[in-house]
Amino acid sequence: MFHKSKSRTAAQALVDQLVIHGIEHVFCVPGESFLGVLDALLDSPIHVTVCRQEGGAAMMADAVGRATGKPGVCFVTRGPGATNASAGIHIAHQDSTPMIMFVGQIERGLKDREAFQEMDYRAVFGSMTKWTTEIDVAERVPELVSRAFHTAANGRPGPVVVALPKDMLNEPIWAEDGAPFKAIETAPDVDDLAELLELISKAKRPLFVLGGPRWDEEARDAMRLFAERFDMPVMTSYRRMTLFDPLHPCYAGDLGLAPNPKVVSRARAADLIVCVGGRLGEIPTQAYGLLEIPSPNTKLVHVHPGAEELGRVYNPHLAIHASPKRFAAALARLAPPADIAWRGETRAAHAEYLAWSEAATPQPGGVNLGEVMTWLRDALPHDAIICNGAGNYAAWIHRFFRFRNLGGHMAPTSASMGYGVPAAIAMQQLYPERLIVSVNGDGDFLMNGQEFATAVQYGLPIIVVVADNASYGTIRMHQERTFPGRVSATDLKNPDFAAYARAFGGFGATVEATADFAAAFEAARASGQPSIIHLKIDADAISPSTTLTQIREAALARA
Ligand SMILES: Cc1ncc(C[n+]2csc(CCOP(=O)(O)OP(=O)(O)O)c2C)c(N)n1
């Protein structure tokens, strides 16, 4: 495996390192700043997806990191390429996704003159990456790439940016290859487990909340077995719904945006919350209102693979520095109390979840997104993947779709718009046999909708659903609450999205009535082409539980 050849350039060595670290796909928008790498990729087994905008490329890399637990990789050019990509970097940062972005950089000898597209990457990306570096010494490529992989994947994962001066990439080097990286798993110690068991045994209304990255099938199964043995109610955190089977009798719902009010009441009533794997961020803590800061009154156990997350906002009664995998495995060593006091609560919580998610609520207009979701939930194979970005349309996904498999949902917890199309492309590249459905709002779709061309270019039969309410609906909803009746900068005049699909070389269909959705979806599937299904949604249908009109009237009544 070890290379020692003068004929290898730093660019070739870099690509060799990617292969060694297990990279099969990279996403890029080309630039003259990293031609050496593009050339070296030609002779490598790595599959290159060329994208239309760096934001899309970075989101694709994030999606790969999210799905596989190994850093997703993208290449972008200096200056404008890097700033375009920052949307994906920020997602990877907030969502704790392992990801590495390589950026072409100006020649070393021109630095600090503000040369063409020059940027100080450490300054620009410093606050939204785990590490940003620039490789000035070509011989150090294997060393610094190895560090990039370890840094991105270990502890709390996140993005790493590596800048590559153009002239450095073309230098011949002697450096030896690195060895494949392996993320470190940390396990709870015996005392932690004993204390956890004691806390559980004393609790009357305990609750587990699962979140964060670094789960795999094994960890998910181990958590399910623990929940069964302890009859423990288990919630999932915002957009981490795939961590627990929603039809399992221990599932208690998701603690996300616009959650079931009963979920929030249950979380408030809990006398022990064990948060496994996730950050205690703004959304799962319901705007930091669920627990007292810094020392919660409710007993709190926080299990996280990143030591720096433990005690960041909340000082937990028990902090366990462990990865979800090792923690879940260790739970097998705990024996449940003879008398489980909370069995009735667990059953009630699951019944509440089923009641909340079972049937679509009535909606104004011809297309009911709730019925679209319940149809998809019954029609899609269990290993289908739903990808989406941000907007109120997603509330119907969260409420009515039931994710049965780990990794079945790709959506940013940072609620960044424009994620649904790039993520779907990345997933279809990774899993050609799986059905990939991208669900978008109209505003959301057009943030990265041009990547539909990428799907066409690579023949990726993703099915893109666009819920078009001719509005940045979420913001309109907030507007109606705060400034009722005053619509400012939230109306949209949209293209014909089905025609857009056809213009790009894909399949397009328009749906104006719920009853026509199934046929449109089946036609899209049968076409074998990248497809867009344009849903005409009534702007008043702003959420599964209320309308814009009701929100405005309530706000006017308060005024
Ligand atoms: C990149 C980005 N820009 C802006 C926002 C703020 N934002 C959140 S939701 C939203 C509107 C989404 O509109 P649309 O996709 O049409 O979905 P809808 O809410 O109408 O269902 C906006 C502008 C954001 N979350 N992300």
The ligand as an ORCA input file, in Angstrom:
! r2SCAN-3c Opt
* xyz 1 1
  C     -31.342     28.866      3.107
  C     -32.493     29.412      3.863
  N     -32.954     30.649      3.593
  C     -34.016     31.133      4.267
  C     -34.617     30.395      5.244
  C     -35.797     30.987      6.012
  N     -37.002     30.211      5.628
  C     -37.444     29.176      6.355
  S     -38.754     28.465      5.691
  C     -38.824     29.577      4.446
  C     -39.892     29.535      3.395
  C     -40.002     28.204      2.744
  O     -40.860     28.341      1.660
  P     -41.287     27.127      0.775
  O     -40.128     26.295      0.409
  O     -42.068     27.629     -0.361
  O     -42.143     26.214      1.743
  P     -43.468     26.560      2.556
  O     -43.044     27.130      3.869
  O     -44.248     27.529      1.721
  O     -44.161     25.256      2.707
  C     -37.788     30.500      4.542
  C     -37.555     31.610      3.573
  C     -34.079     29.116      5.515
  N     -34.568     28.304      6.459
  N     -33.045     28.630      4.795
*
